[in-house]
């Protein structure tokens, strides 16, 4: 186990907020931007990050000169159960900040204190490429070569990503983990099982397993680079430049995809042989394009348009016209929508799945407030969601979802659960997509949604405001 980080400096600013920063110039510049953050429903004529939910009806805004919405240094957002992360990657300021629940160290600030305001994580020397959050754990993918001037586009976007069949040289990446590790979801080797000791006939389990600071996760092959990382509630799945998939964490529902004889937890990245190029490349015929998980099942889309699923499928979200209690090994799904429509991306919720086509249409399958109306809450084969067109991005969480159009309009639907997480200023459920209208748009300004992260209790969005 190797930990990446420097000494820390604590200070209190004039607002009374305690910050923890590394002893680097970049961190000090980040501190300056943090002191300018707003906790009221206000906007500026610039790019900002908007937060809503968490039991509130209003929107909160984070602004910084480093919030950028375009290019390779676009600001990144991620949300867990009750914590959220923002990665700032501007020319003058850079760093990772987090806020919310921190009982398991999921904010990465080196301690377990909750933060109402955003606090800085020590990412000195890192060029952050991607962030992901589970229920109480977080993952950070980065380059650690300070001399690299430009970062590759984060995995999961529409840009071209080197595949296992290409010889394109991939820049070296490093994966870091922090937060809850009771099930081994950090991939660091520690879990509740490592705390079990036998004393005679008595079994004693001591303590709680967590990591409060970004800590390096190592693959067996040091030359293999992680391209994409996604988090379920208590498990993590990795996609690499060799076309392989690895998983770690809780496995009781088959969410690790390790085969019909394995539903146990894993504390190290473990190869998912059924969908990995090194084991099944010739049979698969095509490497994996993208993966998605937010709860207890995972979707994988191959570059040849093939769709695979594993994990919990008891709600019929597996798109094969039946319910399956759990799928322990990746299962191929016959093309579940009209053959003329190519799948562009996928999003795995808790009880439902979303498919986005190249034509910008959205299909859904499973159980809940699916966007199909109050009379269609359980469907076993994907159905097109009415009212959604020209969609460029779909995101799913436990029991709600969001879609962003090619003109930057965003729609949400699903269960609200008294959190306000649907972003419409109330606590009502939505059985059909509803466009989210922010205060500045009501005042006549153009608001464009760029990206969104959905947590269990609230959400973050990266927006442009004219």
Buried (B, 14 or more C-beta within 10 A) or exposed (E): EEEBBEEBBEEEEEEEBEBBBBEBEBBBBBBEBBEEBEEEBEBEEBBBBBBBBBEBEEBBBBBBBBBBBEEBBBBBBBBBBBBBBBBBBBEEBBBBBBBBBBBBBBBBBBBBBEBEBBBBBBBBBBBBBBBBBBBBBBBBBBBBEEEEEEBBBBBBBEEEBBBBEEEEEBBEBBBBBBBBBBBBBBBBBBBBBEBEEEEEEEEEEEEEBBBBBBBBBBBEEEEBBBBBBBBBBBBBBBBBBBBBBBBBBBBBBBBBBBBEEBBEBBBBBBBBBBBBBBBBBEEBEBBBBBBBBBBBBBBBBBBEBBBBBBBBBBBBBBBBEEBBEBBBBBBBBEEBBEEEBEBBBBBBBBBBBBBBBEEBBBBBBBBBBBBBEEEBBBBBEBBBBEBBBEBBBBBBBBBBBBBBBEEBBBBBBBBBBEBBBBBBBEBEBBBBBBBBBBBBBEEEEEBBBBBBBBBBBBBBBBBBBE
